[in-house]
Amino acid sequence: MAIAQDVGVPWVMCKQDDAPDPITTFDAPVGAAPLALDMNSMGKGQLWINGRSLGRYWPAYKATGACANCSYAGEYNEKKCLTNCGEASQRWYHIPRSWLNPTGNLLVVFEELGGDPSGISLARREIDTVCANIYEWQPTLMNWKMHASQRVNKPLRPKAHLWCSSGQRISKIKFASFGTPEGSCGSFHEGRCHAFHSYNVFERTCLGLNSCSVTIDPEIFGGDPCPNVMKKLSVEVICI
């Protein structure tokens, strides 16, 4: 693997005494899962796979700004705050499987800033589905005792908790409905009663996170969509 230390500087070869041997060839993983190169250890440059340009990479460009409790969800606004402060603006770079041979695929990297090529790795995109299906009132013994003792003067609201596997994040809200949704995980559909802000709550609270929790409270979803009816929340998210 050849690495240029700066723009306009002649290419130099990594030597065993200078750095660990970088991986210059690799075999295509079995299966059909999407593949990407993890370039987080590099700075800025360009990539080629088997003579085809994969484009530019720039992990050295880090997200900055007022990031606490912020999200890009909803309508675009250039002044919206950023998420993932201190992390690369882009870390994974997709490799079309049609470009790969079963074995001996050649990776060429032109690095402009000086990164660590030994940290480059091949990643597969694993996709999981996570669901929650919970009523707004949980008739537990503790809830009954709390109300009977008059220790609380408002409803005890349960929470919907969503967790992705380690290393994954919630990338899409596939379904969300507070009201009388029907079906089961993978086949939820709206019932006769549906709060129209159901999706908005989860997009604002959960997108981009490994886990999140949402209180099942009508006020959060824009009000009670059907008073005097026992309601529940059904939600399905995609983890990548």
Residue, then its C-alpha position, 0 to 999 in steps of 0.5 A: m500500500a502506497i501512502a503520500q504524506d502530503v499533497g504534492v509529495p512523492w509517494v513513499m512505501c510503508k516499510q516494516d520498520d516504520a509501520p505494521d504491514p497494511i492489508t492490501t488484498f482481501d477476500a470477499p465475505v460470503g453472503a449478500a450483506p452490504l459491505a463497507l470499509d471502516m476508514n476511521s483510522m485514516g485522515k483524508g484521501q481517495l480509495w480504489i478497489n480492483g482499479r475502480s474508484l470508491g471516491r474520497y474519504w475524510p474521517a479527519y473531519k470531525a463533527t463539532g458544535a452544540c450537540a447535546n440532545c440534538s437531532y437532524a430528524g424532521e425538516y432540514n435546517e442548516k442551523k440545526c445542531l449536530t449529533n455525534c460530536g467528535e466523531a468522523s463526519q463519515r466513517w464507513y464507505h460502501i463497496p459494491r459487491s459486483w466490484l469484488n472477486p471471491t479472493g485477492n481483491l486489491l485495495v489502493v489508498f492515497e492518504e493526504l494527511g497521514g493515517d494508520p492503514s493498519g486500522i482499516s477494516l471490512a465491515r458487513r451491514e447487519i440489519d435487525t428489527v426491534c419492537a415494543n407493544i405496550y398498553e398505556w396502563q399497566p395493571t400491576l399490584m404496585n400501581w394499584k397500591m400506589h393509587a389506593s394509598q393516594r401517594v400519587n395524584k397522576p397516572l403512573r405512565p409506563k415507558a417503551h424501551l428500545w435497544c439495538s445490539s452493541g455497535q448498532r443504532i436506530s436508523k429508521i422508524k418503520f412503524a409507530s402508533f399510539g391509539t389502537p394499533e393492530g398486528s404484531c412485530g413485523s406486521f403492525h398496522e394502524g387501528r381506528c384510533h391513531a395519534f398523528h404525532s406518533y412517528n414524530v416522537f420516536e424520530r426526535t427521541c430515538l434516531g441515531l441512538n443505540s437505545c431510547s425510551v419514550t413515556i406512554d403519555p397522550e400529551i407527548f403524542g399530541g393529545d388523547p386521540c380517542p378518550n375513554v378508550m384503553k390505548k396502547l403503543s406499538v412501535e417497530v424500528i430498524c437497527i443498523 
